[in-house]
Amino acid sequence: MPEQEEGLLAGFQLWVNLPASHKMVEPNYQEVTADNIPEETRGDFCHLKVIAGRTINGTQGAISNDLVDPIYWDINLSSGAQFSDEIPKDHNAFIYVIEGDLLIDDKKVREKQLAILGDGDSVEITASTISRFLLIAGKPLNEPVARGGPFVMNTREEIKQAFADYESGSFA
């Protein structure tokens, strides 16, 4: 777990849903320290941390999951800078702005806002100010989702079973 520095703690955690056929497999938590996250710099205007996925320049992220092929990039742009890269056409994608303002297809996305990206195979983003944002994408599972407490399954019955397993101590 991250530790506080000078009384401050900030971070993002992404939980990846699995297909129904893999819901009950052994958990695979992938912990990576900041020193082990590949970074890419594009000129003086763009710096990105490649947590998962592969950039157009070939930088491969530290985290992998062949089931949903996630992309998880932490991107910093100078004011007025543009960022572009490829996103597989079969992925769903969104941007979360941590700080600053962005323009995506002439639409302004402000700090602490989320923008769902439309269909396509690339993304182009312009920073209106010094900006930092997350670009997240992955293959959609196209399966029903049922949630309950800490569990995410495909049906209410599976959620009830997960709670029963947990309460009986058979949940590993």
C-alpha positions, 0 to 999 in steps of 0.5 A, a space after each residue: 500500500 502507498 504510504 503518506 508523505 508529509 501527511 499527504 496521500 494521493 493515488 488511483 487504484 484500478 480493479 479489473 473485472 474478469 470474464 465469468 469463466 475466470 471469476 473464481 481463479 486464484 487472485 492475481 494482485 500485481 503490485 509495482 513500485 513507482 521505480 518499476 513503471 516504464 516512462 516515456 517522454 515526447 519532446 519537452 511537452 509530454 511525459 507519461 507513465 505506462 502502467 499497463 498497455 503499450 504506447 505507439 512508441 513501443 513502451 510496454 507497461 508493467 501490469 498485464 492482463 491478457 483477458 481484457 488487455 488494459 491500458 492505464 497511462 498517467 499523462 502530463 502535458 504542458 499548456 498548449 501541448 497535444 497528445 495522440 496515440 492509438 487505442 485498439 478499436 475494440 476497447 472502451 476508453 475514458 479520460 479522467 482529468 486529475 488537474 488542468 483542462 483538456 480539449 478532446 474533439 473541441 469539447 472541454 474537459 475540466 479538472 476532476 471530470 471524466 470523459 468517455 471516449 467514442 469509437 475509434 482507433 486513436 485519441 488526440 488531446 490538447 492541454 488548455 493548461 498544464 494538465 495531468 490525466 489518466 487514460 484508461 481503456 480495455 476490452 469490454 466483456 459484454 456480460 451482466 454485472 452484479 455488485 454486492 459489498 466487495 464482490 463483483 460477479 455476473 448474477 445476484 445468485 453468484 453474489 449471494 454465494 460469494 457472501 455465503 462462502 465468505 461467512 463460512 470461511 471457505 472464501 480464499 
